[in-house]
């Protein structure tokens, strides 16, 4: 069952959107490595106070989560993550 990565809701009343953790420039890499999360479309994705596209702290938490996930699942070091995604978020 899908649920919002940020608030845990199931999308009733605010449809869940699939969010690529590392954005437009690295969208295909996020897709390739499974670095996507579900977010409430309005509340947690775009418009809410803590929405990833509205709140730098939330975005950083999501980038850190994505980096840790990629490093664990791919067996990467921080240096290898930087080679692939261009930046260290930890």
Secondary structure, 3 states (H helix, E strand, C coil): CCCCCCCCCCCCCCCEEEEECCCCCCHHHHHHCCCEEEEEHHHHHHCCCCCCCCCHHHHHHHHHHHHHHHHHHHCCCHHHHHHHHCCCCC
